[in-house]
């Protein structure tokens, strides 16, 4: 089951306060992630135009969880998805950083990543800022879990990007 678990994140501009300000972003698409008969999370993608295009920022990816998950299992799922995408060099590289940022998730919680540009990923938990990773390789590879044409769940991608 953990192979299909994804991390929910918002990608928006870096803000100095501790809350997400997504008022200038429009919904691009939404999808429900399921594995076998379990509902995992509801995903929503936002952009400034309401359309998705690679290398156009800001984008916000938000996951509202429908089940409880330990942070370590979300990190493990992230690594599994990077393996699927052929990004083997990233596996394990960000484990400590992500474990220090992400809490254990309870049903109803939201994890989000805001990508203001292709260099930074700002993470939020229930709307409150957790921290920022400033690394272009991480940022591109992290959102690729959901948005790459090579994602392990192409139907979820199609719904998120509005196709």
Backbone torsions as a table, in degrees:
resi	resn	phi	psi	omega
1	UNK	NA	-35.7	-174.1
2	UNK	-65.9	-24.1	179.0
3	UNK	-57.0	-29.9	-174.1
4	UNK	-100.6	-1.1	-179.9
5	UNK	-76.7	130.6	179.6
6	UNK	-119.9	158.5	179.0
7	UNK	-92.5	134.1	178.7
8	UNK	-95.1	131.9	-177.1
9	UNK	-146.7	158.2	176.7
10	UNK	-108.2	139.7	177.6
11	UNK	-120.1	101.7	177.3
12	UNK	-140.4	-179.3	-177.4
13	UNK	-64.7	151.2	178.0
14	UNK	-65.9	134.3	179.0
15	UNK	-122.1	147.1	-177.9
16	UNK	-81.9	-21.2	178.1
17	UNK	-86.1	179.8	-171.3
18	UNK	-94.6	9.1	-177.9
19	UNK	-124.6	154.3	177.5
20	UNK	-73.7	137.0	172.5
21	UNK	-117.6	91.1	-176.6
22	UNK	-105.8	19.3	-175.1
23	UNK	-63.9	-24.3	-179.8
24	UNK	-94.4	8.6	-179.5
25	UNK	-106.5	147.5	-179.0
26	UNK	-118.0	146.5	179.6
27	UNK	-64.8	128.5	174.2
28	UNK	-91.6	-50.6	-179.5
29	UNK	-169.5	169.3	180.0
30	UNK	-145.6	154.5	-177.4
31	UNK	-154.1	154.3	173.2
32	UNK	-105.1	126.6	176.7
33	UNK	-90.0	123.6	175.9
34	UNK	-126.8	153.0	174.6
35	UNK	-132.8	119.3	-172.1
36	UNK	54.5	-113.1	179.5
37	UNK	-110.1	10.4	179.1
38	UNK	-97.0	130.3	169.6
39	UNK	-82.0	127.3	-175.7
40	UNK	-98.7	-55.6	179.6
41	UNK	-160.5	163.2	170.0
42	UNK	-104.0	126.2	-178.1
43	UNK	-107.4	142.5	175.9
44	UNK	-135.4	137.2	177.6
45	UNK	-116.5	134.1	-179.9
46	UNK	-125.6	150.1	172.8
47	UNK	-144.6	171.3	-179.3
48	UNK	-69.4	-28.2	-177.5
49	UNK	-99.9	-14.3	-174.0
50	UNK	86.6	2.3	176.3
51	UNK	-119.9	154.9	177.0
52	UNK	-108.1	133.9	173.6
53	UNK	-146.2	134.7	179.4
54	UNK	-59.7	145.3	178.2
55	UNK	65.8	18.3	172.6
56	UNK	-113.4	122.1	-173.9
57	UNK	-126.9	158.7	6.7
58	UNK	-82.3	157.8	169.2
59	UNK	-133.4	148.6	179.3
60	UNK	-128.1	126.2	175.8
61	UNK	-114.8	123.0	-175.7
62	UNK	-125.2	131.0	178.2
63	UNK	-117.6	122.1	175.6
64	UNK	-103.4	113.5	-171.6
65	UNK	-78.9	140.7	-179.0
66	UNK	-106.2	1.8	-179.9
67	UNK	-147.0	165.5	174.9
68	UNK	-83.4	141.6	176.1
69	UNK	-144.3	143.8	172.6
70	UNK	-79.5	145.7	179.0
71	UNK	-56.9	-39.7	-178.8
72	UNK	-61.6	-32.7	178.8
73	UNK	-73.5	-31.3	176.4
74	UNK	-70.5	-40.6	175.9
75	UNK	-63.0	-42.9	178.0
76	UNK	-60.2	-43.5	179.0
77	UNK	-63.9	-37.3	177.2
78	UNK	-60.7	-46.8	178.0
79	UNK	-61.5	-40.6	178.8
80	UNK	-63.4	-38.4	178.9
81	UNK	-70.2	-36.1	175.7
82	UNK	-64.2	-37.9	174.8
83	UNK	-61.0	-44.8	178.9
84	UNK	-58.5	-38.0	-178.7
85	UNK	-82.0	-2.7	-179.4
86	UNK	80.1	21.1	-179.5
87	UNK	-102.3	53.8	-173.9
88	UNK	-58.2	-32.3	-177.2
89	UNK	-66.0	-19.2	-179.7
90	UNK	-86.4	-17.7	-175.9
91	UNK	-60.9	121.8	-179.9
92	UNK	83.9	-17.8	-175.5
93	UNK	-64.5	-32.8	-175.3
94	UNK	-111.3	9.4	-175.8
95	UNK	-55.3	-49.8	-177.6
96	UNK	-64.2	-42.1	179.7
97	UNK	-62.9	-47.4	-178.2
98	UNK	-67.4	-38.7	177.6
99	UNK	-64.1	-31.3	178.0
100	UNK	-76.5	-21.8	-179.5
101	UNK	-91.5	-46.9	-168.8
102	UNK	-89.3	132.4	174.9
103	UNK	-86.7	170.4	167.3
104	UNK	-64.7	146.9	-174.4
105	UNK	-106.5	136.8	173.1
106	UNK	-110.3	153.3	177.1
107	UNK	-50.7	130.5	-179.4
108	UNK	98.1	-14.4	178.1
109	UNK	-74.7	155.2	177.6
110	UNK	-124.7	129.8	170.6
111	UNK	-111.8	137.9	-177.1
112	UNK	-140.2	155.8	173.0
113	UNK	-130.9	132.4	176.8
114	UNK	-110.0	120.3	177.4
115	UNK	-107.5	106.5	-178.2
116	UNK	-81.6	-34.5	174.9
117	UNK	-149.3	-178.6	-175.7
118	UNK	-79.4	13.6	-178.4
119	UNK	-109.5	-22.3	-171.1
120	UNK	-131.4	144.6	174.5
121	UNK	-125.5	113.9	176.1
122	UNK	-100.2	125.0	-176.8
123	UNK	-103.1	142.7	-178.5
124	UNK	-133.8	144.8	177.1
125	UNK	-123.2	116.5	-176.6
126	UNK	50.5	38.7	176.1
127	UNK	88.2	-10.8	-179.1
128	UNK	-99.3	136.0	-176.1
129	UNK	-67.6	130.2	177.2
130	UNK	-96.2	-36.6	-176.9
131	UNK	160.3	178.5	-175.6
132	UNK	-130.6	139.7	170.2
133	UNK	-112.4	119.0	-179.6
134	UNK	-102.8	87.0	-177.4
135	UNK	-159.0	112.0	-176.4
136	UNK	-58.8	-38.8	-179.5
137	UNK	-64.2	-44.3	177.8
138	UNK	-61.9	-50.4	-174.9
139	UNK	-58.4	-49.8	179.9
140	UNK	-62.2	-42.4	-176.7
141	UNK	-72.6	-32.7	-179.3
142	UNK	-69.2	-50.3	-179.2
143	UNK	-70.9	-20.3	176.6
144	UNK	-62.3	-25.3	178.6
145	UNK	-52.8	-37.9	-179.5
146	UNK	-102.8	-33.0	-166.6
147	UNK	-105.3	-10.9	178.6
148	UNK	-70.6	143.8	172.2
149	UNK	-59.5	-17.9	179.9
150	UNK	-93.7	7.9	-179.4
151	UNK	-54.1	154.9	178.7
152	UNK	-75.8	-10.0	179.8
153	UNK	-131.2	77.9	-176.2
154	UNK	-62.7	-29.3	178.9
155	UNK	-69.2	-37.9	176.8
156	UNK	-63.7	-44.5	178.5
157	UNK	-57.9	-48.9	-177.8
158	UNK	-58.6	-41.5	178.5
159	UNK	-68.0	-40.1	-179.1
160	UNK	-64.5	-40.4	-176.2
161	UNK	-89.6	6.8	173.0
162	UNK	80.6	25.7	178.9
163	UNK	-98.0	NA	NA
